[in-house]
Amino acid sequence: MARGPLALHRWISLSLSLFVLFFVHAAHCFYLPGVAPQDFKNGDDLKVKVNKLTSIKTQLPYSYYSLPYCRPGKIVDSAENLGEVLRGDRIENSPYAFKMREPKMCNIVCHTTLDAKTAKEFKEKIDDEYRVNMILDNLPLVVPIRRPDQENSIVYQHGFHVGLRGQYAGSKEEKHFIHNHLIFTVKYHKDPVTDLSRIVGFEVKPFSIKHEYDGQWKEEQTRLKTCDPHAKRTVTNSESPQEVEAKKEIIFTYDVEFQESDVKWASRWDTYLLMADDQIHWFSIVNSLMIVLFLSGMVAMIMLRTLYRDISKYNQLETQEEAQEETGWKLVHGDVFRPPSNSDLLCIYVGTGVQFFGMILVTMIFAVLGFLSPSNRGGLMTAMLLLWVFMGIFAGYSSVRLYKMFKGTEWKKITLKTAVTFPATVFAIFFVLNAIIWGQKSSGAVPFGTMFALVVLWFGISVPLVFVGSYVGFKKPAIEDPVKTNKIPRQIPEQAWYMNPAFSILIGGILPFGAVFIELFFILTSIWLQQFYYIFGFLFIVFVILIVTCAEITIVLCYFQLCSEDYLWWWRSYLTSGSSALYLFLYAAFYFFTKLEITKPVSGILYFGYMLIASYAFFVLTGTIGFYACFWFTRLIYSSVKID
């Protein structure tokens, strides 16, 4: 008997040691940027960093220096957190150097002559509409674009396009042109007392221009004819663009302007996160609330009117003849708590769902309270991963509690399955997708070291915590059924067509999906069209609505099922609300064909692979909510009636 607790104690100690080691390593390597503002004096150096090249057509990020852009003397990688690595961010230094509040014009970065290989690389990236991402003082570079439908409305595009395709006047042949002149605008907020400045905006206007110069090339001392500050000649358009062809010389230049702004440092992200369509979100919430009110009305009617009448009637039955005339849900009282087939698998999925629910709930609370700032790139993903690991304790506890109620004894086996089943499935899909990304030489491929860190988190911390939760759960007394279960299962009468399991399960998933699908559109847009998503207040309301909808639709359908004398509710309750994941995947397919312009098969595989993982997680989450609602409901109604 002593060996069990001793072994468990060693395991807990080992897990905590691993966690402390990981956390210390994270504290040194994964510094969270953007926490405190930085003040700059006049003339202070401003370092521009470059991030990945991204495309909404391929969804495959690449390192900035995978293209033959101008390089600094030595390329230095910035420290990245776990979330940034998983997102494919590759942040490096750049040859672009500014001095605070000192404008520059026609600064030469470098010049290069393309060969056939580099010209082909640029053309491919231009065809796939790749954008260059840069960072200054932790603010991402944006291109301001005026909306044609609204006069003073400006939308911000992440990064600038590598180049564009076009035709010369009078020619039908399409050519590729590169954006080789950048006009940066650094917006700053000045403190009138100290005269120190804080950066509150980083914008760019890209141009393509074929630069010309006299005489020999003298590096940065070369005087350009097309862009000369002495002659007051600046680049204002792309009328004589720089073509991308082999043996063509390209000169990269930039201007930098400084613009004082009234925006304070604390509000600098507001312009990035400004929602032009918040009315749609309110419409989404009102639409979802209508569904909730409708379902709440049905549940209230069942609970107050039908059940109250049923329970009163059942409790007043006096004679044996009246007892034999029982109808409805009380008839199956001797079978309703009979353990289902594949009860082990149900315990595993319920435990995993509890783990997922805990992770989402805590993440949402942190996000709503503003802890997951958008300036902390990768913070959301890092937080979700770590929370998933620590919620393992609740997964073990809930799965083993249910398992013990089903009279199970091999708790260690069920615990191991709970700790491994869902993560192993997701990890297998993720590994295949990562291999595909790696085959494309994309920076989105997760390095082996990070993969190893994920496996350590899983087996070093998550699995032991699941065992801790299970140990605590198994030591507790088993949950008692409110009514006794008969030894011989009763026969289930033939059901009406609308009570067919497949039909009622599919119907049950429509309403939870209907409650979230408008918000889902914005989430998909932020992920796949690379737009900011930071409306966690709306998302939290929608999440609460989802919980209520899943619970209520399952209770309603469970009640109808029991009234038709079908007591096989365990799996049905899980699958009823869980089937909303099927609609989520179908909607993702609809979104792919109607909103995205993905043409490459590899990118399509990545999209559907990741959406499959998301749908699987949604199934586990919604299924568990429905199951617990039905579990509470059946225990409540059967404990309210007198049964001889």
N, C-alpha and C positions, 0 to 999 in steps of 0.2 A: 504493500500500500504506500510505503514511504517513497518508493522510486518514482511514482507518477508526479507528485508535487515537486520533488527535487529536480527531476528532468525538466519540468515546466519552468521552474525557477531559473535554471541555467539558460533555457531558451529565451526567457524574458530578458535576462541580463545581456545575452548575446545580441538580441534584437535592439535593445536600448543602446548598446555600444556601437552597433552598426549605424543606428540613426544619428548618434552624436557625431561619429566620424563623418557621415554624409553631410550633416548640417554644418560642421566646422569647415569642411571642404567647400560647401556651397557658400558659406560666409566669405571665404577667401576668393573663390573663383567666380561666383555668380553675384557680383555687386549689383544692387538694384539702382539703376540710374534715375534721374529726374525727381529725386526726393526733395532736394533743397535748391533754391534759385542760385544762379551764379551771377555775380556783379562784374562788369567789365569797365575799365577805364578807357579813355580815348587812346587809340593806338595799340590796345591789347590784341594779341594774336587770337584769331578765331579759326579753329580747325574744322574743316568740312570733312566728314567721313562718308564713305560710299557703302551702300548696302547692295543687296541682290538685284539682279535684273528680273523683272516679273512680266508675265503675260497672261491676260485673261483668256487667250485663245489656246494656250498649251498647258497652263497651270504648272509648268515646270520652271522653278527659279534657277538662275545661274549666277555664279560669282561675277562681280563687276569686271574683274580683270580676266575673265574668260574671253572677252573681246579685247582687241589690241588698242585699248585706250591709253592715254598718257599715264605713266606710273611715277610714284615718288621714288626717291633713292632706295628706300627699303620699305617693303610692305609689312605693316604691323596689324595683326588681328586684334580686335577689341574683345574683352572678356564677355562671354555670352552665357545667359542662364539656360536652363534645361528647355524651357518653353521656346526660346529663340532658336535653339538648335533644331528642335522638332518642326518649327515653322519654316526652316530653310534659310534663316537670316545669316548673312556672312558680312559682318561689319568690319571694314578696313580703312586705313588712312588714305588720303588722296593728295594730289599735287595742288589742289585748290586751297590757297591761303589768303585770308582777309585780315585787315587790321580794323579794329572797332572804329566806326564813324569816319573812316577814311575811304571815300569812293575811289574806284579804279576804273579805267576805261581801256579797252583793247589790250588786255593782258594776254600775253602769249603763254600757253601752257606747254605745248610741244608741237612738233610737226612730224608726220610719218608718211611714208610712201607705201601704199597697199600692194601686196602681191596677190596672186590668184586666190590663195587660201584665205587670207584675211578679208579680202573683198567678198568672198562667198559667205564667210561667217557674218559679216555686217548685213549682207542682203537677206540672209535667213532670218536674222533677228528683226529686221525691218518688216519682212513679210509676216512674221508672227506677232507683230505689234508689241514688241518688248518695250518696257519702260525702264529708265534708269532711276534708282532710288538713292537719295543722299540724306544726310542728317547733319544738322548744326545745332549745338547745345541741346541735343536730344529731341529736336523738332524735325519731323520729316519734311522733305522738300515737296512743295505742291505747285501745280500750275493752275492759276486762277482762270476760270472759263465763265464768260457771261452766258446766262441762260437766255435763249432767244425769245422764250415765251414771257419772261418777266424782265422789266427794264433794269432795275438796280440789283437783281439777284445774281450772286456769283456762286458757282460750285467749284470745289477744289478737287483736282485730279491728282492722284498719287503719282509723283514722279513725272518725268518728261519722256516722250517717245525717242527711241534711238534715232529714228529718222522717219522718212515718209516716201511714198511712191507718187510719181507724177509724170507728166509729159511736157516736153518743150512745146512752145507755141508753133503750130503748123506741123507737128509730128504726132504720129499715132503710137510710136514705140514708148512703152512705159519704162521709166528709169527709177533707180533708187537714189535718194538723197539723204545725207547724214546731217543731224543737228550738231554742228561743230562750234557754234557761237552761243554762249549762254549769258543772259542778262539776269543776274541774281538781285533780288531785293531783300535786304535784311531789315525787318521792322524791329524797332527797339523802344522800350519805355524808359524815359530818363527820370531819375530822381532829382527834383529841382534843388534840393539841399546839398547832396553829396556830389552831384553831377555824374554819378555812376549810372551805367545803363544795363538793362536786362533785355535779352532777346525774346521777342514775343511773336515773331513770324519769319518764315523762310520760304520765299517764292522764287519762281524762275520763269523766264520767257525764252524758249529755245528758237534758234534760227539756223538756217542752212545757208552758208555763204562761201563762195569760191574766193578765198583770199588771194591777193596779188601783192608782190613786193619787187623792189628794184635790186639788182645786183645779186651778191652771194647771200646765202642764209647764214645769219650770225646769231643763232639761238634767240634769246630774249631781247637782244639789242636790235633785231631786225625791225625796220620801219615798214609797216604795211600800208599799201595804197588804199585798201578797201576799208580800213578801220584805223584812223589816226587821230588821237586826242589833240595833237598840236594843230592839226588843220580843221579841228571841230567836225571830223567826219566819223559818224557812228553808224552802227548797224541798226536799221529800223525795220527791215523786211528781208524776205528770202527771194528777191527777184533774180539774183544770179546765184542759184544754189550750188552746193558742193556735191558733185556726183560721186557715187561709190563704184569704182571700176579698178581693175588691176593697173598698176603703174601710175595711179593718180596720187598726187601729193595732197594731203589733208593737213590744214593748220587748225589746231584747237585753240580757241580764244574765249575770254569771258570779260564781262563788265560786272561791277558790283556797286549797287546803290544802297544807301542807308536812309531809312524813312522813319521819322519819329511817330510813335503811335500812342493813343490814349488807353489802349488795352493794357491792363495790369498783368504781371507775370502769372498770377493765380488764375486768370481767365484766358490765358493764351490758347488753350485747347478748344475754347468755345466755338471759334469760327470753323475749326475742323469738324466738330461734332454737331454743328447746327443742323437741325432737321427741318427740311422744307415741307415734309409731308407728315407732320405729327397728327393731322386730322385723321389720316388713315389708321394710325395706331389707336386713336380713340374710337373710331368706327369698329375696329377689330375687337376692342375690349367690350364695347356695348353689345356687339353681335354675340360674343362669347357669354356675356352676362345673361342675355336672353335665353340661351341654351341652358345655362345654370338655373335660372328661375323656373323654366319649364320643367326641368328634371327635379328641382327641389319641390315644386308643387306636387309632382307625381309621388315622390318619396314621402312627403308630408301626408298625402292622401292615404298611401298604403299604411304608414306607421300609425296615424291617428284614427282614421276611419275604419279601414279594413281590419287591421291587426287588432285594434282595440275591441272591435265587434267580435272578431274571431276568438280572441283570448277570453273575453267575457263569456261567450257561448260555450267554449270548450270547458271552462272552469265550472259552468253551471250544469253540465251533463250529470245526471243522477243515475239513471237506470242503465243496465247493461245493453238494452235494446238501442238506447240513444247513442251509447258509445260505439256500437257496431255501425251506426249510420254516419260515422265521422267522414268528412270529406276534406280535401285540400291538404295544406302543408302539414297538419298534425298527424296525418296518416303515416308519414314516413319518419316519424320521430325515432323509430328503432333502427333506422339505417342512415340517418343524415350525417352522423359523425363516424361512419365506417371509413377506415383509411382508404384512400384512392389507389388505383393501380399506378405504378411508377411513383410511389410516394417519395422515394429517395430523391428523384429528379426534381420534384416539386419543392422539396426542402432546399435543395441547392439553389434553385432559381429564386425562391423567396428571399433567401439570405443575400444573394447577389443584388437583388432589387433593393433591399434595405441599404446595402452598401452604396449603391448608386444614388438612392434618394438622399442619403446623408450628405454625400459629396456635393450634389446639385444644390441642396438647401443651404449648406454653409457657404458655398461659393457665391450663391445669389445674395446672401446677407452681406458678405464682405464687399461684393460689387456695388450693392445698393448704398452701403455706408461710405463708398468711395475709396476703399483700400486698394482696389485693383485699377490704379490710374492708367490711362492709355499711354502715358509717358514711360511706363514700365513695360516695355515690349516683352511679350512672352510670359508676363506675370500671371495672366489668366490660366494659361496651360500648365504652368509650373504649380500653381495653387491647386488646380483640379487633380493633377497627378499625385501630389503629396496628400491631399485630402482623401483620395481613393484608397491610398495605402493605409491611412490611419482609420478609415471607416471599416476596415477588415474586421475589427473587434466586434462591431455590431452585426456584420454578416455571419460570423461564426455563432454568435449568441442566438440570433433569430432562427437560423437554419436548424440548430441542434434542439432548441426549445420545441419546434414543430416536430422534429424527428422523434423526440422523446414522447411527445403526445401520441404519435403513431406507434408507440410501443417498440421503437427501435433501440438497439443496444450498442451497435458498432459506431459510436460517435466519432472516433478518429477517422474512420473511412469517409464518413459524410463530410467531415471538416475539411479533409484534404481535397475532396471533390469540389466543395464550395470555394476553396481558395484558388483552385486551378481552372475549373471548367470555363468560365466566362473570359478571364484574362488570356488563357491559352488560345481560345478561338480567335479573339481580337489580335493577339500577338502573331498568330499564323497568317492572318489576312494582311496585317501590317508588314510582316517580313517579306511576303511576296510582292506587295506594292513597293516596298523599299528597294527590293532587288530590281524591279522594273525602272524605278527612278535612277538607281545607280547605273543601270545599263545605258541610260540617256546622258550620263555624265553631268547630271544636274546637282546643284548645291543643296537641293531639297532632300537628297539622300542622307539619312541619319547615319553618322559615323559609327564604326564598330564600338568605340569607347562609350558613346552615349547608349547604344544598345545594351552594352554590358552593365552600365549604371542602372538602366531600367530593370534588367533581370535581377540585379542586387536589391533594388527597391522591392521588387515583387517577392523574391524568395527569402531575402534577408530580413525584411520588415513586415510586409503584408501577410505572408503565410503564417509566421509565428503569431501575429496579432489575431488572425482568424482562429488559431488554436486556443489562444487565451480566452477569447469570447466564447468559444465552444465549451471550454472547460468550466467556465462560470455558469453557462446555460445548462449544462448537463448535471451540475451539482444541485441545481434548483429542483424542487418537486415538479413532477409532470403536471401539465395543465389538465384539469379534470373536465370531462364532458358534462354538460348540463343534464343530459338524458342518457340512459343505458342503451347500448347497441345490441340488437338481436343477434343470436348466433347464426341464424339462416337469413341470408339477404332476401328481401321481398322482390317480387317480380315488378318491373317497371311497365305500366300500361303503354299501349301504342300512343305515340305523341302526335299532336296536330302538326301540319307541315311547317307552320311558322315557329314551332318549338324545336325543330330539327337543330342539333348542336351546331353544325357548320353555318346554317343560316343565322341563328341568333348570335353566334360569335362574330360573324362579319358585320351584322347590323350594329352590334355593341361598340365596334371600333369607330363608327362614323362620327358620333357626337364628340368624343374626346379630340379626334383629329380636327373636326370642324371648329372646335374652340381655339385651336392654336395655329391654323394653317396660314392666316394672314401674317402673323408674327414670324412664322416659318419662312415666308417669302423674304423678309428683311434679313433674317439670319443667313439664308443661302446667298443673298446678294452680297452681304458683307464678307462671306468666306470666299465665294467664287468670283465675284467681280471686284474684289479688293477695295471695299469701301469701309469706312469706320462704322463700327456698331458699338454704341455706348449708351443704349437706352435700357439700362438694367431695371429701372423703375417700372417701365411698361412690362418688361420680361417677367419680373417678379409677380406682378398682378396676373399675367397670363399663366404663370406656373401654378399659382393658387387656384385659378379657375380650372386648370387641367386636373389638379388633384381632386377637386370637388366633383367635376364632371365624371372622371373615371370611377370614383366611389359611388356616385348616384346611379349611373347607368347600370353598373354591376349589381347593385342592390335591387333595382327595379326588375332586371331580367332574372336574377336569382329567385326573387319572390314568385314571379310567374312560373319559373321552372319547378319550384317546390309545390306550388298549387296544382300543377299538373302531375304530381306524384313522381317526379323524377328527382332522385336524391343525389345524383352524381354531379355535385356542384363544385367540388374542389378545383379540378383542372379547368372547368368551364368558366369559373369566376376569374381565373388568371388570364385565360385566353380571350375573354370577352373584351376587357379594356386593352389587353396587349395587342389585339388585332389592329389597333390604330397605327401600329408600326408598319403594317402592310400598306396602309393608305399613305403614310409618310414616304415610303420608298416609291410608290407609284407617282406621288406628287413630285418627288425628286427627279424621276424619269421625265415627267411632263416639263419640269423646269429646264432640264438639260436640252430638250429638243426645241423649246420655245424661247428661252432667254439667253442661252449660252451659244457662243460661236466656235465651240471646240470642233476641230476637224481631224486632229491626229488620233488614231486608234489608242495609242498609249495614254493620252490624256483622258479619253473616254473611260478606259479601264480604271484609271486612278479615281475619277469622279465616282463611278459606280461602286468601286471598292470602299472608298471612304464613306459613301452614303449607306452602304450595307452595314458598316460598323455602327454608324449613327442610328440606323433603324433597329439594329439588334439591341443597342443600349436603350432605345426608347421602348422597345417591347418589354425588356426586363423591368424598367421603371414603371410603366403604366400597368403592366400585369400584376406587379406586387401591390400597387395602390388598390387595384380592383379586388385582389385576393383578400387583403386585410379588411377592406370594407365589408365584404361578404362574410368573412370569418366572424367579424364583430356582430353583424346583423343576425346570422343564424344562431349564434350563442345567445343573443339578446332575446329573440322570439321564443326559442325553445326553453329558456330558463324562466319564461314568464307564464308558462302553462303548467297546470297540475297534471302529472302523468303517473298513473298507478303502476 
